[in-house]
Structure formats: structure tokens, C-alpha cells
Amino acid sequence: MFTEVLQTFTNFFVVFLLFILGFAFSFHCLLQNQYAFREWWNALIKTSLMMTGDLGFEDIFVAEAEAIETGAESHTISVSTVNYKPVSYILFVVFVIIMSIILMNLLVGLAVDDIQGVQENAELEGLAMQVKLTLDVQYSLPLFIRRLVLQEYRLSTIFPQFVPQKVDFYSLVAFGEKLEPLNHQRRS
């Protein structure tokens, strides 16, 4: 099951990677003055983390306002401003909608679809395992018991009137010695 879900993810990963790269480079271009997006590989990692739910909206957009309100721009704390605010906000909202909502739900849907396919085959595989277990148990029995069961099966299919209704240990042992019909009436 895990391998089938992993195979589906690897097939989908090319499209997934294109979206991650596109948003990472867009964030890198727009938010280069932010520490998390300063280098392109950091932007790639931060975008991947944002995709999993760690959006960091406060760190990106609100930290500037807090620093200005507390007067931090004149002290040792460096203030990183967001250039192109409208474009950055629009890109952030589009990222949240596409990556966090649509693509993550698409991944869940693909995994559920794979699990349903596995469950459809699970019944057949379960029956095959039961047959294998039955055969293993049968062949682990001693030969005389297997012959006895086979003889009883042949008699029950060919001559069903000779099979006793109540089966106990004595009747199994003495079964091959005496064969008499259960109803002692003769057919005419």
C-alpha cells in the first residue's frame, strides 16, 4: 500500500516541484530583504515549509510594523521592509489558496484513491491467503488422516446415503470397515 501511494506521489511530484520552484523564486524576487528569502535556496526551504502550514505571515508582513511602533529602526535591530506590498500580498494569498489548500487536498485525494484500489484487491488477496493457509495445514497433517478425510469426501460425493450423520472419533476410525446405509429400508 505504501509503495503504491509513494509511486503516485513521485508521478505527481514533477508538477508539485514546479509550483514550489515558481513560488519560491517569486518570493525570493519580491522579498529579498527578508532574511528567510535572501538566498534562493533559503526561499525554496521557506516556501516548502509554508506549504505545510507554517506560513509565517507575522514574520514576513507584520514584523516591520511592530519594529516601527517600538522604535526599533533606530536601534541595533535591523528592520526589513516589504517592497511591493500589494503584489506581495496578492502572491501570498494566491500561494495559500493554491499550495496550502488545493495541492495538499489533491495529494490527500490521490492517497485515498490509491487506498481504495488497494482495498478492492485486499479481499482477493485475503482469500488467497486463506487457501494457502488451509493447504499448509492440510499438508502438515499425517498421511493417514488426510487419506481418511479424502475417503470420506469421496464417499459423501459418490454415495451420500452411506455417510453417517453424527461423526465422532470411533466412527472416523471404523468408517472404512463397515458401510451400511443410514436408513435401513430397502428401496424398491
Secondary structure, 3 states (H helix, E strand, C coil): CHHHHHHHHHHHHHHHHHHHHHHHHHHHHHCCCCHHHCCHHHHHHHHHHHHCCCCCHHHHHHHHHHHHHHCHHHCCCCCCCCCCHHHHHHHHHHHHHHHHHHHHHHHHHHHHHHHHHHHHHHHHHHHHHHHHHHHHHHHHCCHHHHHHHHHHHHHHHHCHHHCCCCCCHHHHHCCCCCCCCCCCCCCC
